[in-house]
Amino acid sequence: MRRLLAWLRVALIDLRGSVARFFILIACLALGVMAIGTVSAVRHAVETAITRDATSILGGDLELRAPRLDIDPDVLAALEGLGTVNREVQLNSQARKGDRTAFLSLRGVGSLYPLVGDVSLLPGALPGTVAELLAERDGVMGILLDQAAALRLDAQPGDNVRVGTLELQLRGVIDTLPDAATLGFQLGAAALVADAALPLAGLRQEGMLSQFRYKVLLAEDDFAAAQTAIEEQFPDAEWQIRSPQQATQTIARFIGVFGNFMLLVALSSLVVGGLGAANAVTAYVAERQAGIATMRALGASGQRIIVHFLVQIIVLALVATLIGLVGIALATLALLPLLAGMIGLDLPVALDVRAMAAAAGIGMTIATLFAWPPLLRARAIRPALLFRAGNGGPLERQSWRFWLTPWAALPLLAGFGLLLLLTLTIASDIVLVGVYFAGTAAAFVLLRLAAAGLMAGLRRLAPPPHRALRLALSAIVRPGAPTMIVLVSMGMG
């Protein structure tokens, strides 16, 4: 233990004058860790909110949707026997104020809307509940407009706007709707009116672009029993019944797919950062060849050399990871409130420790994994290097047989395995992660083969007559040229 502590102390002392040259390495790792952790934390927060608030997002315990045609009175009576029912009609219309117009996705809602959750209005709205704001006052019914529609019409609360043949008073500007996430794609800006206002405005409720929704708060909280009862009573009906979980499946699937995509983008950036780390460590070791040879001449073993430089890489990776964790915390705290307002979900501002731990583990693993090959090349440096002119030059390349030895291959395989497991802890699609890792490995091999083929082809070319071109080509194929590193790094990027 005392010997190991002494080795650590020497490695840290040796690192003090070399931190500045690893600035790019630290920046790449920190950005990768930050991207992975932030994507994972935000996605987990959204998925948790969808699961927690499924009933609020749907607007009830059960939803019956009927496209084009309204349901029969006996179906409505059956729904009312299950609990509290609120009717909604959605259609497209146009609002007009003076010479300004706005295309609306208009919803005529019953007096109980919303059954679950709250409609949030921007400051300046007239006082009252949603039902009171939409009801008739002084002979004029009310309307609530989305902010985009209000801006397009240049309308303020208290102004009159015309929808169809009916004059309506704008009573407030909508900030968020509790069930906005389940409405799907909307052609126009959201707007709410009382369902009684639709026939007064001369709007045809039944048609190709109309949809009728009945939200039900069940008296007995048993969706399966309620669905079975309705479907058995009306077996030939064309309408659809959805539970809160079914209504949020599309949102959850989109969030999962988009989150996995962003996670792979972030992981790719970290892999590219790992290649940068490998290149930086290779250059660092190449510069330190004389010092390594001196250490070997004084009796240092190969393990001693690896520990010396591995400690330095781990310290640098820890610094980068800590910077990335701070970035995750700041980005998460900034993005969650912004995203909550955009998608209408309650996203509490909190740190996701699991995502931060996984991102830190991935960053540390990639840094160590990509630094391992140049560290093995440092281990191969011999004291005889001190007797060479210049005491330096490019690192000696290892044969492919060397990478099949347990000392070289097992740590790499263990690192890839750990990286895969850490990624699976924050990714929701095992097949996608597996394909990504296989594709990344295949791309790396193909790029190395392409670089080797390019260098072999250039060696067989006749020297060009132009001196500058001849020198440039010879620099590409000379021993120790960074051609392979450059092409693989650019290709992976």
Salt bridges, closest charged atoms under 4 A:
ASP14 OD2 - ARG288 NH1 2.90
ASP14 OD2 - HIS308 NE2 2.89
GLU47 OE2 - ARG43 NE 3.97
ASP53 OD2 - ARG52 NH2 2.76
GLU63 OE1 - ARG65 NE 3.88
GLU63 OE2 - ARG213 NE 3.48
GLU63 OE2 - LYS215 NZ 3.71
GLU63 OE1 - ARG242 NH2 2.68
ASP70 OD2 - ARG87 NH2 2.89
GLU88 OE1 - ARG107 NH2 2.61
GLU88 OE2 - LYS215 NZ 3.62
GLU167 OE2 - ARG162 NH2 3.14
ASP179 OD2 - ARG107 NH2 2.76
ASP179 OD2 - LYS215 NZ 3.39
GLU287 OE1 - ARG21 NH1 2.18
ASP346 OD2 - ARG52 NH2 4.00
ASP352 OD2 - HIS44 ND1 3.20
